[in-house]
Amino acid sequence: MIDIAGAVAIEVLDEQTPDQPGPEHVAAGVRGVAAHYGDPMREQRHLATDVGLVDRSHRGVIAVPGVERASWLHTLTSQHLADLSAGQGSELLVLSPHGHIEQHAMVAEDGETTWLDTEPRDTAGLLTYLEKMRFFTRVDPRDATAEWAVLSLVGPRATEAVGTLGVTGLEAPDALPVPGPKFAGGAVPPRPSTRYDVRPLPGGGWARRVELGVDLLVPRAELDRVVAELTGAGVPLAGLWAYEAIRVAARLPRVGFETDHRTIPAEVDLIGPAVHLDKGCYRGQETVARVHNMGRPPRRLVLLHLDGISSDQLPAVGTPVADGDRTVGFVGTAVRHFELGPVALAVLKRNVPEDAQLLVDGTAAAIDPS
């Protein structure tokens, strides 16, 4: 899609962006994605009010075939995957021994292979961990990024638009309620904490219903055909800038953006979608359980209004947030939203008051109270 007329590559605008394929994938022919197609604000409106097609083909894709794949992934990750069946998807985390987030992946199961798609430059790290944990398990994880690509239909009409490809009836995400502290054992059903509907695409690949719309996992050889079918049916293109603005407004975190080396799942609202609180032992579980039972993680995810920003330059990922002369957190993703103006997701110390007069790069910022 980067060759489509009007596409502006994201790395042209920001050479240091993490939103570009890893070196190993570039060498395999994976290309960058568009920041926008000429009108980022118009593209945002399409995603917010109608539907648009976003190229996210820079994401990594790991294929995990093998008869023991579900039980194996269940033991290694934060999600309850022991009984994952064809047509189901979810999210998972790999945590450090101390419970800090190391990896995040979206999941889709087709009955023969579990597909994991990851942040663009995290594929090698996740695959290395999985390979180290194989032992004698009957699984065969591999990097499939050069063969498969992720696209996303985003917006309230996403499920209607995917009908162009022959997929109908995708059910909305099914999320279990997060139990309160010190809940009784067995209170959380033994299934993924969030379950996504996954359906096969008639031309090859899968469609997965998610919170922002429908993700498409398609063979790279079929990418141009899929894009042509959707745009031919009137679905407009939208760049990654538009996608990120919608994500930020929905307060959905990304690992590597709204996380640092010590982030735990409860701080960035990943318990609900990616962590099952009543499954068996996995690496980092003790921290997850302790923080949940205490009920107060040390930091929290917030939406900041950056009304004091007067230049075209938004704060970079990791920019400190200050309350007076005290650093109280950091900025994750900052965007210009078509309705909210300049806003950012940020991770702040829990004791920062809602009405605190904050500073980001010396300019005023305020926590969104909603």
LUMKOLSE-344327 format. One record per atom (N, C-alpha, C): residue in one letter; x, y, z. Coordinates in steps of 0.05 Angstrom, whole numbers, padded with zeros to 5 digits, always signed. Example, Ala and Ser with C-alpha at 12.3 -4.5 7.8 and 13.67 -1.06 7.14 Angstrom:
2
a+00264-00114+00156/a+00246-00090+00156/a+00264-00066+00156/s+00257-00045+00142/s+00273-00021+00143/s+00258+00001+00157/
% end
This chain:
370
m+00016-00024+00000/m+00000+00000+00000/m+00017+00025+00000/i+00043+00022+00006/i+00060+00046+00006/i+00064+00057-00021/d+00058+00042-00043/d+00061+00052-00070/d+00035+00065-00080/i+00014+00065-00065/i-00011+00078-00073/i-00007+00108-00074/a-00019+00121-00095/a-00016+00150-00098/a-00024+00165-00073/g-00007+00184-00065/g-00013+00200-00041/g-00001+00189-00015/a+00008+00164-00015/a+00019+00153+00009/a+00045+00167+00017/v+00047+00174+00043/v+00071+00186+00054/v+00082+00167+00075/a+00105+00155+00070/a+00116+00135+00088/a+00123+00147+00115/i+00117+00132+00136/i+00120+00143+00163/i+00149+00148+00169/e+00168+00131+00158/e+00196+00135+00165/e+00207+00160+00150/v+00194+00170+00129/v+00203+00194+00116/v+00199+00218+00135/l+00177+00217+00151/l+00171+00238+00169/l+00185+00236+00196/d+00192+00211+00203/d+00206+00206+00228/d+00225+00182+00224/e+00250+00188+00220/e+00269+00166+00215/e+00273+00147+00239/q+00266+00157+00263/q+00271+00141+00286/q+00245+00126+00296/t+00224+00128+00280/t+00199+00116+00289/t+00202+00086+00293/p+00190+00075+00315/p+00190+00046+00318/p+00169+00033+00300/d+00153+00049+00286/d+00132+00038+00268/d+00143+00033+00241/q+00164+00017+00239/q+00174+00008+00214/q+00184-00021+00218/p+00185-00036+00196/p+00193-00065+00199/p+00221-00067+00211/g+00225-00090+00225/g+00252-00096+00235/g+00271-00102+00213/p+00297-00099+00217/p+00317-00104+00196/p+00314-00131+00182/e+00308-00152+00198/e+00306-00178+00187/e+00282-00180+00168/h+00261-00164+00173/h+00237-00165+00156/h+00242-00147+00131/v+00256-00125+00134/v+00263-00109+00111/v+00279-00125+00091/a+00298-00141+00102/a+00315-00158+00085/a+00298-00179+00070/a+00275-00186+00082/a+00258-00206+00070/a+00237-00194+00052/g+00238-00167+00048/g+00220-00154+00029/g+00197-00140+00041/v+00194-00140+00068/v+00172-00126+00081/v+00177-00096+00080/r+00157-00081+00072/r+00161-00052+00068/r+00147-00036+00090/g+00153-00011+00091/g+00141+00007+00110/g+00112+00013+00104/v+00099+00028+00122/v+00071+00035+00118/v+00067+00065+00117/a+00044+00073+00109/a+00038+00102+00105/a+00030+00115+00131/a+00042+00138+00136/a+00032+00155+00158/a+00005+00167+00151/h+00002+00175+00126/h-00024+00186+00116/h-00024+00185+00086/y-00047+00191+00075/y-00051+00191+00045/y-00059+00219+00036/g-00050+00240+00050/g-00054+00267+00042/g-00071+00284+00060/d-00088+00272+00076/d-00106+00287+00093/d-00111+00272+00119/p-00093+00274+00138/p-00095+00258+00163/p-00120+00263+00178/m-00130+00288+00179/m-00154+00294+00195/m-00179+00281+00182/r-00180+00283+00156/r-00203+00271+00142/r-00202+00240+00146/e-00178+00229+00145/e-00176+00200+00149/e-00185+00192+00177/q-00179+00209+00197/q-00188+00204+00224/q-00219+00203+00225/r-00231+00223+00212/r-00260+00224+00213/r-00273+00199+00201/h-00261+00189+00180/h-00271+00164+00168/h-00270+00142+00189/l-00248+00139+00203/l-00245+00118+00223/l-00263+00122+00247/a-00269+00146+00254/a-00285+00152+00278/a-00315+00149+00272/t-00323+00156+00247/t-00352+00157+00242/t-00362+00137+00221/d-00344+00125+00206/d-00352+00108+00184/d-00334+00083+00183/v-00316+00081+00164/v-00297+00059+00163/v-00274+00067+00146/g-00250+00057+00151/g-00227+00061+00134/g-00209+00037+00136/l-00192+00034+00116/l-00173+00012+00115/l-00145+00022+00122/v-00132+00010+00142/v-00106+00018+00151/v-00086-00004+00146/d-00064+00004+00134/d-00041-00015+00129/d-00025-00018+00154/r-00026-00042+00166/r-00009-00048+00189/r+00009-00072+00183/s+00017-00074+00158/s+00032-00097+00149/s+00061-00097+00158/h+00068-00076+00173/h+00095-00076+00186/h+00096-00092+00211/r+00072-00101+00221/r+00072-00117+00246/r+00084-00144+00241/g+00096-00155+00262/g+00107-00182+00260/g+00086-00203+00262/v+00090-00226+00249/v+00071-00248+00251/v+00087-00274+00257/i+00079-00287+00278/i+00091-00313+00286/i+00070-00335+00283/a+00076-00356+00269/a+00059-00379+00266/a+00068-00400+00286/v+00048-00412+00301/v+00054-00433+00320/v+00037-00457+00314/p+00046-00475+00296/p+00032-00500+00291/p+00041-00521+00312/g+00027-00543+00312/g+00035-00565+00331/g+00012-00572+00349/v+00009-00598+00355/v-00015-00608+00369/v-00016-00598+00398/e+00007-00590+00409/e+00007-00581+00437/e+00008-00550+00440/r+00002-00536+00418/r+00007-00507+00418/r-00010-00492+00439/a-00036-00500+00442/a-00053-00485+00460/a-00044-00489+00489/s-00039-00513+00498/s-00031-00518+00526/s-00003-00506+00531/w+00014-00506+00510/w+00041-00495+00513/w+00040-00465+00517/l+00025-00451+00500/l+00022-00422+00502/l+00008-00414+00528/h-00010-00431+00537/h-00024-00427+00562/h-00005-00426+00585/t+00015-00443+00586/t+00034-00444+00608/t+00054-00422+00607/l+00059-00410+00583/l+00081-00391+00580/l+00071-00362+00583/t+00046-00357+00579/t+00036-00330+00577/t+00014-00324+00598/s+00005-00299+00598/s-00014-00290+00618/s-00043-00298+00612/q-00048-00308+00588/q-00076-00313+00580/q-00084-00342+00584/h-00109-00347+00587/h-00120-00375+00590/h-00126-00385+00561/l-00108-00402+00551/l-00109-00411+00524/l-00111-00442+00522/a-00115-00455+00544/a-00114-00485+00544/a-00134-00497+00526/d-00158-00484+00524/d-00179-00495+00507/d-00185-00478+00483/l-00166-00462+00474/l-00170-00445+00451/l-00177-00462+00427/s-00198-00454+00413/s-00208-00471+00391/s-00209-00454+00366/a-00213-00468+00343/a-00214-00454+00317/a-00236-00433+00317/g-00229-00410+00307/g-00249-00388+00306/g-00248-00370+00330/q-00228-00373+00347/q-00225-00356+00370/q-00199-00340+00369/g-00199-00316+00381/g-00175-00300+00384/g-00175-00288+00411/s-00152-00276+00418/s-00150-00263+00444/s-00125-00245+00443/e-00115-00238+00467/e-00090-00224+00470/e-00074-00238+00492/l-00047-00235+00491/l-00030-00247+00512/l-00007-00229+00518/l+00005-00234+00541/l+00029-00220+00549/l+00050-00241+00557/v+00075-00235+00552/v+00098-00249+00564/v+00110-00230+00584/l+00112-00239+00609/l+00122-00222+00631/l+00149-00231+00640/s+00164-00213+00652/s+00189-00220+00665/s+00183-00235+00691/p+00204-00247+00703/p+00199-00261+00729/p+00188-00242+00750/h+00192-00216+00747/h+00182-00196+00767/h+00155-00185+00758/g+00144-00195+00736/g+00117-00186+00728/g+00117-00162+00710/h+00140-00153+00700/h+00141-00131+00681/h+00135-00140+00653/i+00121-00123+00637/i+00113-00131+00610/i+00138-00132+00592/e+00141-00155+00579/e+00162-00157+00559/e+00151-00159+00531/q+00129-00173+00527/q+00118-00177+00500/q+00088-00176+00501/h+00076-00167+00480/h+00047-00168+00476/h+00041-00179+00448/a+00021-00196+00446/a+00013-00206+00420/a-00017-00209+00418/m-00028-00204+00394/m-00055-00211+00388/m-00055-00240+00378/v-00078-00254+00383/v-00079-00282+00378/v-00102-00288+00359/a-00097-00307+00340/a-00119-00318+00324/a-00114-00348+00320/e-00134-00364+00325/e-00131-00394+00322/e-00148-00403+00299/d-00136-00419+00281/d-00151-00429+00258/d-00156-00459+00258/g-00149-00472+00280/g-00153-00501+00281/g-00129-00518+00276/e-00109-00506+00262/e-00084-00520+00256/e-00060-00504+00266/t-00063-00478+00267/t-00041-00460+00275/t-00052-00437+00292/t-00037-00430+00313/t-00042-00406+00328/t-00025-00384+00316/w-00038-00362+00308/w-00024-00339+00296/w-00021-00317+00317/l+00003-00307+00320/l+00009-00285+00339/l+00019-00261+00322/d+00006-00238+00325/d+00018-00214+00312/d+00027-00195+00333/t+00050-00183+00329/t+00065-00168+00349/t+00072-00140+00340/e+00083-00124+00358/e+00094-00099+00351/e+00116-00103+00331/p+00120-00084+00312/p+00138-00088+00289/p+00165-00098+00296/r+00178-00088+00317/r+00205-00096+00323/r+00208-00115+00346/d+00186-00127+00355/d+00186-00145+00377/d+00185-00174+00369/t+00183-00180+00344/t+00179-00207+00335/t+00202-00225+00343/a+00226-00216+00338/a+00250-00233+00344/a+00252-00239+00373/g+00246-00220+00390/g+00247-00225+00419/g+00227-00245+00428/l+00202-00243+00418/l+00181-00262+00426/l+00188-00290+00415/l+00197-00291+00390/l+00203-00317+00378/l+00226-00331+00392/t+00247-00315+00400/t+00269-00326+00414/t+00260-00338+00441/y+00243-00324+00455/y+00232-00335+00480/y+00217-00361+00476/l+00200-00361+00456/l+00184-00385+00450/l+00202-00409+00443/e+00222-00404+00427/e+00240-00425+00419/e+00255-00437+00442/k+00263-00419+00461/k+00278-00428+00485/k+00260-00446+00503/m+00234-00442+00501/m+00216-00456+00519/m+00203-00480+00505/r+00213-00489+00482/r+00200-00511+00468/r+00206-00538+00483/f+00230-00542+00490/f+00239-00568+00502/f+00229-00591+00484/f+00212-00609+00495/f+00203-00631+00478/f+00174-00628+00470/t+00164-00604+00473/t+00136-00599+00466/t+00132-00600+00436/r+00109-00611+00428/r+00104-00614+00399/r+00092-00588+00388/v+00110-00569+00383/v+00103-00543+00371/v+00127-00535+00353/d+00121-00517+00335/d+00142-00509+00317/d+00139-00479+00309/p+00144-00461+00329/p+00140-00433+00323/p+00160-00422+00302/r+00151-00404+00285/r+00168-00393+00264/r+00159-00364+00258/d+00177-00349+00248/d+00171-00322+00239/d+00158-00323+00211/a+00133-00315+00209/a+00118-00316+00184/a+00112-00288+00172/t+00127-00268+00182/t+00121-00240+00174/t+00125-00236+00144/a+00145-00250+00132/a+00149-00246+00103/a+00127-00258+00086/e+00110-00275+00099/e+00089-00289+00084/e+00061-00278+00090/w+00058-00265+00113/w+00031-00256+00121/w+00032-00227+00130/a+00010-00213+00126/a+00008-00185+00132/a-00018-00178+00147/v-00017-00158+00164/v-00040-00149+00179/v-00050-00123+00167/l-00076-00122+00161/l-00091-00098+00154/l-00112-00094+00175/s-00123-00070+00177/s-00145-00065+00196/s-00166-00048+00184/l-00191-00058+00185/l-00215-00042+00180/l-00223-00030+00206/v-00224-00003+00207/v-00229+00011+00232/v-00253+00028+00229/g-00271+00028+00249/g-00294+00045+00248/g-00320+00030+00253/p-00342+00045+00258/p-00367+00032+00264/p-00379+00015+00242/r-00369+00019+00217/r-00379+00003+00195/r-00359-00019+00186/a-00340-00026+00204/a-00320-00045+00196/a-00331-00072+00190/t-00350-00082+00206/t-00362-00108+00201/t-00378-00109+00176/e-00389-00087+00168/e-00404-00085+00143/e-00384-00086+00120/a-00362-00071+00123/a-00342-00070+00101/a-00329-00097+00096/v-00324-00112+00117/v-00311-00138+00113/v-00329-00158+00098/g-00355-00152+00097/g-00373-00168+00081/g-00365-00168+00051/t-00351-00146+00042/t-00341-00145+00015/t-00323-00169+00009/l-00309-00179+00029/l-00291-00201+00026/l-00304-00228+00032/g-00330-00227+00037/g-00345-00252+00041/g-00347-00261+00069/v-00341-00244+00089/v-00343-00251+00117/v-00367-00235+00129/t-00385-00250+00141/t-00408-00237+00154/t-00412-00249+00181/g-00427-00234+00198/g-00435-00245+00224/g-00414-00245+00245/l-00392-00230+00242/l-00372-00228+00263/l-00384-00218+00289/e-00380-00232+00310/e-00391-00224+00336/e-00373-00204+00350/a-00385-00187+00366/a-00369-00167+00381/a-00351-00181+00401/p-00329-00168+00409/p-00311-00179+00429/p-00326-00187+00455/d-00318-00209+00466/d-00331-00220+00490/d-00311-00219+00513/a-00314-00199+00530/a-00295-00195+00552/a-00307-00202+00579/l-00293-00218+00594/l-00301-00224+00622/l-00297-00200+00640/p-00315-00196+00659/p-00310-00175+00679/p-00285-00181+00695/v-00270-00160+00702/v-00246-00164+00719/v-00256-00167+00748/p-00249-00188+00761/p-00259-00192+00789/p-00246-00172+00808/g-00258-00167+00831/g-00247-00150+00851/g-00223-00163+00865/p-00210-00148+00883/p-00188-00159+00898/p-00197-00183+00915/k-00179-00202+00918/k-00183-00226+00935/k-00209-00241+00929/f-00213-00244+00903/f-00237-00259+00894/f-00233-00289+00900/a-00256-00303+00901/a-00255-00332+00907/a-00244-00348+00883/g-00228-00369+00889/g-00218-00386+00868/g-00241-00398+00852/g-00238-00399+00825/g-00259-00409+00808/g-00279-00388+00800/a-00276-00363+00809/a-00295-00342+00802/a-00292-00333+00773/v-00269-00337+00761/v-00265-00329+00733/v-00267-00354+00716/p-00285-00354+00696/p-00288-00378+00679/p-00262-00386+00666/p-00257-00412+00662/p-00233-00421+00649/p-00233-00418+00619/r-00229-00394+00610/r-00229-00387+00581/r-00214-00361+00578/p-00207-00352+00554/p-00193-00327+00552/p-00209-00304+00564/s-00195-00286+00578/s-00208-00263+00591/s-00222-00245+00571/t-00211-00243+00547/t-00225-00230+00524/t-00223-00249+00501/r-00246-00253+00488/r-00248-00272+00466/r-00257-00257+00441/y-00241-00260+00419/y-00248-00247+00394/y-00257-00268+00374/d-00277-00260+00358/d-00288-00278+00337/d-00269-00277+00313/v-00261-00301+00304/v-00243-00304+00281/v-00257-00320+00260/r-00258-00310+00235/r-00271-00324+00213/r-00251-00326+00189/p-00252-00348+00173/p-00234-00349+00150/p-00243-00330+00128/l-00223-00319+00114/l-00229-00304+00090/l-00230-00323+00066/p-00250-00321+00049/p-00253-00340+00027/p-00228-00341+00009/g-00214-00319+00006/g-00190-00319-00011/g-00164-00326+00003/g-00167-00334+00028/g-00143-00341+00044/g-00138-00321+00066/g-00133-00331+00090/g-00128-00313+00113/g-00152-00313+00132/w-00152-00294+00151/w-00172-00293+00172/w-00180-00264+00178/a-00205-00262+00188/a-00215-00236+00198/a-00220-00239+00228/r-00211-00220+00244/r-00214-00221+00273/r-00227-00196+00283/r-00250-00198+00295/r-00265-00175+00306/r-00251-00166+00331/v-00244-00140+00332/v-00231-00129+00356/v-00245-00103+00363/e-00235-00090+00384/e-00249-00066+00394/e-00252-00044+00374/l-00231-00039+00358/l-00232-00016+00339/l-00244-00024+00312/g-00249-00050+00308/g-00260-00058+00282/g-00254-00087+00276/v-00241-00091+00253/v-00235-00119+00244/v-00207-00119+00234/d-00190-00136+00246/d-00163-00141+00235/d-00164-00163+00214/l-00148-00160+00193/l-00146-00180+00172/l-00118-00190+00171/l-00115-00217+00172/l-00089-00230+00169/l-00090-00243+00142/v-00075-00233+00123/v-00077-00242+00095/v-00049-00250+00084/p-00048-00268+00065/p-00023-00275+00053/p-00012-00250+00038/r+00014-00245+00041/r+00025-00221+00027/r+00021-00222-00003/a+00020-00247-00014/a+00016-00250-00043/a-00012-00240-00051/e-00031-00239-00031/e-00058-00231-00037/e-00064-00202-00028/l-00044-00188-00018/l-00048-00162-00005/l-00060-00142-00025/d-00049-00140-00049/d-00059-00121-00069/d-00088-00128-00076/r-00094-00153-00079/r-00122-00161-00087/r-00142-00153-00065/v-00135-00158-00039/v-00152-00151-00017/v-00157-00121-00016/v-00135-00106-00018/v-00138-00077-00018/v-00155-00067-00041/a-00151-00078-00065/a-00167-00070-00088/a-00196-00076-00084/e-00203-00100-00073/e-00231-00107-00069/e-00244-00087-00049/l-00230-00080-00028/l-00242-00062-00008/l-00244-00034-00018/t-00223-00023-00030/t-00225+00004-00041/t-00244+00006-00064/g-00246-00016-00080/g-00265-00016-00102/g-00294-00016-00092/a-00298-00025-00068/a-00325-00024-00055/a-00330+00002-00041/g-00311+00021-00043/g-00315+00047-00031/g-00303+00051-00004/v-00287+00032+00006/v-00273+00036+00032/v-00249+00054+00029/p-00248+00077+00042/p-00225+00095+00038/p-00200+00085+00054/l-00177+00094+00045/l-00152+00088+00059/l-00148+00108+00081/a-00135+00099+00103/a-00127+00116+00125/a-00099+00108+00134/g-00083+00127+00141/g-00056+00122+00149/g-00053+00115+00178/l-00029+00108+00186/l-00024+00100+00213/l-00028+00123+00233/w-00023+00148+00224/w-00029+00171+00242/w-00058+00171+00250/a-00076+00166+00231/a-00104+00166+00238/a-00111+00143+00257/y-00100+00120+00251/y-00104+00097+00269/y-00095+00103+00297/e-00072+00114+00300/e-00061+00120+00326/e-00078+00141+00341/a-00088+00160+00327/a-00106+00180+00340/a-00131+00167+00351/i-00143+00149+00336/i-00167+00134+00345/i-00159+00117+00369/r-00137+00103+00368/r-00128+00086+00390/r-00124+00102+00415/v-00110+00125+00413/v-00105+00142+00437/v-00131+00151+00449/a-00150+00160+00432/a-00176+00170+00443/a-00191+00147+00457/a-00187+00122+00447/a-00200+00099+00460/a-00184+00089+00484/r-00161+00101+00490/r-00144+00095+00513/r-00134+00066+00512/l-00126+00057+00489/l-00115+00030+00485/l-00085+00032+00484/p-00071+00019+00503/p-00042+00022+00504/p-00028+00005+00484/r-00003+00013+00477/r+00015-00004+00461/r+00040-00009+00477/v+00049-00034+00476/v+00074-00041+00489/v+00097-00028+00474/g+00115-00015+00489/g+00137+00000+00477/g+00131+00029+00474/f+00105+00037+00477/f+00097+00065+00475/f+00087+00074+00503/e+00066+00060+00513/e+00056+00066+00539/e+00068+00047+00561/t+00091+00036+00555/t+00104+00019+00575/t+00134+00027+00576/d+00146+00021+00599/d+00175+00022+00601/d+00185-00004+00613/h+00210-00005+00622/h+00222-00030+00631/h+00209-00041+00657/r+00194-00024+00671/r+00182-00034+00696/r+00152-00034+00697/t+00139-00031+00674/t+00110-00030+00673/t+00098-00058+00678/i+00078-00058+00695/i+00063-00083+00701/i+00035-00080+00688/p+00022-00102+00682/p-00004-00100+00667/p-00025-00083+00679/a-00028-00083+00705/a-00049-00067+00718/a-00045-00037+00715/e-00021-00028+00709/e-00016+00000+00707/e-00027+00011+00680/v-00029-00005+00660/v-00037+00004+00634/v-00062-00010+00623/d-00079-00018+00641/d-00105-00029+00634/d-00104-00053+00616/l-00084-00071+00620/l-00081-00095+00604/l-00090-00120+00619/i-00100-00116+00643/i-00110-00140+00658/i-00135-00151+00644/g-00154-00134+00637/g-00178-00144+00624/g-00174-00158+00598/p-00160-00146+00579/p-00157-00159+00553/p-00137-00181+00551/a-00116-00180+00568/a-00093-00198+00563/a-00085-00216+00586/v-00098-00214+00609/v-00090-00229+00633/v-00113-00244+00645/h-00110-00270+00649/h-00130-00286+00663/h-00120-00288+00692/l-00137-00278+00711/l-00128-00276+00738/l-00130-00302+00755/d-00142-00322+00743/d-00147-00347+00759/d-00137-00372+00745/k-00116-00369+00728/k-00105-00392+00714/k-00081-00402+00730/g-00069-00423+00720/g-00046-00435+00733/g-00021-00417+00732/c+00000-00427+00742/c+00025-00411+00745/c+00037-00405+00718/y+00047-00380+00715/y+00062-00371+00692/y+00082-00350+00702/r+00102-00345+00686/r+00123-00327+00695/r+00111-00299+00700/g+00117-00288+00724/g+00107-00261+00732/g+00081-00261+00746/q+00068-00285+00749/q+00042-00286+00761/q+00040-00275+00789/e+00062-00280+00805/e+00061-00271+00833/e+00057-00241+00835/t+00071-00226+00818/t+00068-00197+00819/t+00040-00189+00810/v+00030-00201+00789/v+00003-00195+00779/v-00017-00199+00802/a-00016-00222+00815/a-00035-00229+00836/a-00032-00210+00860/r-00007-00204+00868/r-00003-00187+00891/r-00014-00159+00887/v-00008-00148+00863/v-00018-00120+00857/v-00048-00120+00855/h-00060-00141+00843/h-00089-00141+00840/h-00102-00143+00867/n-00091-00160+00885/n-00104-00163+00911/n-00100-00138+00929/m-00079-00123+00924/m-00075-00098+00939/m-00094-00077+00928/g-00101-00079+00902/g-00120-00061+00890/g-00109-00034+00881/r-00083-00029+00884/r-00072-00003+00877/r-00045-00006+00863/p-00045-00009+00837/p-00019-00009+00823/p-00006+00018+00826/p+00021+00019+00826/p+00035+00044+00832/p+00031+00066+00811/r+00024+00059+00787/r+00020+00079+00766/r-00006+00073+00751/r-00015+00092+00735/r-00040+00089+00720/r-00038+00102+00693/l-00054+00092+00674/l-00056+00103+00647/l-00077+00125+00646/v-00069+00148+00635/v-00088+00170+00633/v-00087+00182+00605/l-00108+00197+00598/l-00108+00214+00574/l-00101+00242+00581/l-00081+00254+00569/l-00073+00281+00575/l-00082+00300+00552/h-00092+00323+00559/h-00097+00344+00540/h-00072+00362+00540/l-00061+00366+00516/l-00036+00381+00514/l-00042+00409+00502/d-00060+00423+00515/d-00069+00449+00505/d-00047+00470+00504/g-00026+00465+00520/g-00005+00485+00520/g+00015+00482+00497/i+00012+00460+00481/i+00031+00456+00458/i+00025+00477+00437/s+00045+00493+00431/s+00041+00514+00411/s+00056+00509+00385/s+00074+00490+00384/s+00089+00484+00360/s+00077+00460+00346/d+00087+00454+00322/d+00078+00430+00307/d+00090+00404+00318/q+00110+00407+00336/q+00124+00383+00346/q+00110+00373+00371/l+00100+00349+00370/l+00087+00336+00393/l+00109+00323+00410/p+00104+00319+00436/p+00125+00307+00453/p+00130+00278+00444/a+00155+00270+00446/a+00163+00243+00438/a+00156+00223+00459/v+00155+00198+00452/v+00150+00176+00471/v+00172+00177+00492/g+00164+00176+00517/g+00182+00177+00540/g+00187+00205+00551/t+00176+00226+00539/t+00179+00253+00550/t+00168+00254+00578/p+00184+00265+00597/p+00175+00266+00625/p+00150+00284+00628/v+00133+00276+00647/v+00111+00293+00656/v+00117+00302+00684/a+00115+00328+00688/a+00122+00340+00714/a+00098+00353+00728/d+00098+00351+00755/d+00079+00365+00772/d+00096+00383+00789/g+00097+00409+00780/g+00116+00427+00793/g+00144+00419+00785/d+00161+00416+00805/d+00189+00408+00799/d+00193+00378+00803/r+00171+00362+00804/r+00173+00333+00809/r+00164+00318+00784/t+00180+00300+00775/t+00172+00283+00753/t+00153+00261+00763/v+00130+00259+00750/v+00109+00241+00760/v+00101+00220+00739/g+00114+00220+00716/g+00107+00200+00696/g+00120+00207+00669/f+00109+00194+00648/f+00120+00198+00621/f+00098+00196+00601/v+00103+00210+00578/v+00084+00210+00556/v+00089+00184+00540/g+00067+00172+00531/g+00068+00150+00512/g+00065+00160+00483/t+00041+00156+00472/t+00035+00165+00445/t+00021+00192+00446/a+00032+00212+00432/a+00019+00238+00429/a+00009+00241+00400/v-00015+00252+00397/v-00028+00254+00371/v-00043+00281+00370/r-00050+00288+00345/r-00069+00310+00341/r-00095+00297+00333/h-00115+00298+00350/h-00141+00286+00345/h-00159+00306+00332/f-00176+00297+00314/f-00192+00315+00298/f-00213+00330+00314/e-00221+00319+00338/e-00239+00332+00355/e-00227+00342+00381/l-00209+00326+00393/l-00198+00332+00419/l-00174+00350+00418/g-00162+00354+00394/g-00138+00370+00392/g-00114+00353+00400/p-00092+00367+00409/p-00068+00351+00417/p-00073+00337+00443/v-00070+00310+00443/v-00074+00294+00466/v-00053+00272+00467/a-00050+00260+00490/a-00030+00238+00492/a-00039+00219+00513/l-00032+00193+00510/l-00033+00174+00532/l-00008+00178+00548/a-00011+00176+00574/a+00012+00180+00592/a+00009+00160+00616/v+00031+00153+00628/v+00031+00136+00651/v+00041+00153+00674/l+00024+00157+00695/l+00030+00174+00717/l+00029+00159+00744/k+00043+00170+00763/k+00041+00159+00790/k+00012+00160+00800/r+00003+00140+00814/r-00025+00138+00821/r-00034+00161+00839/n-00016+00173+00855/n-00025+00194+00873/n-00026+00221+00860/v-00022+00224+00834/v-00025+00250+00821/v-00054+00257+00820/p-00062+00280+00831/p-00091+00288+00831/p-00102+00292+00803/e-00128+00287+00800/e-00141+00290+00774/e-00138+00319+00763/d-00138+00338+00782/d-00137+00366+00773/d-00109+00378+00774/a-00089+00361+00775/a-00061+00371+00776/a-00054+00388+00752/q-00039+00409+00757/q-00030+00426+00735/q-00003+00416+00726/l-00003+00400+00705/l+00021+00385+00696/l+00036+00400+00674/l+00061+00392+00671/l+00077+00404+00650/l+00090+00382+00633/v+00089+00385+00607/v+00103+00367+00588/v+00120+00384+00570/d+00146+00380+00571/d+00164+00398+00555/d+00160+00427+00562/g+00153+00433+00587/g+00150+00461+00595/g+00124+00473+00589/t+00105+00458+00576/t+00079+00469+00569/t+00057+00455+00585/a+00034+00468+00588/a+00013+00459+00605/a+00000+00433+00594/a-00007+00415+00612/a-00022+00391+00606/a-00042+00385+00628/a-00064+00373+00621/a-00085+00367+00641/a-00096+00339+00636/i-00102+00325+00658/i-00114+00298+00656/i-00143+00300+00648/d-00151+00284+00628/d-00179+00283+00620/d-00194+00269+00643/p-00215+00282+00653/p-00230+00271+00677/p-00249+00249+00670/s-00256+00245+00645/s-00276+00225+00638/s-00266+00197+00638/
% end
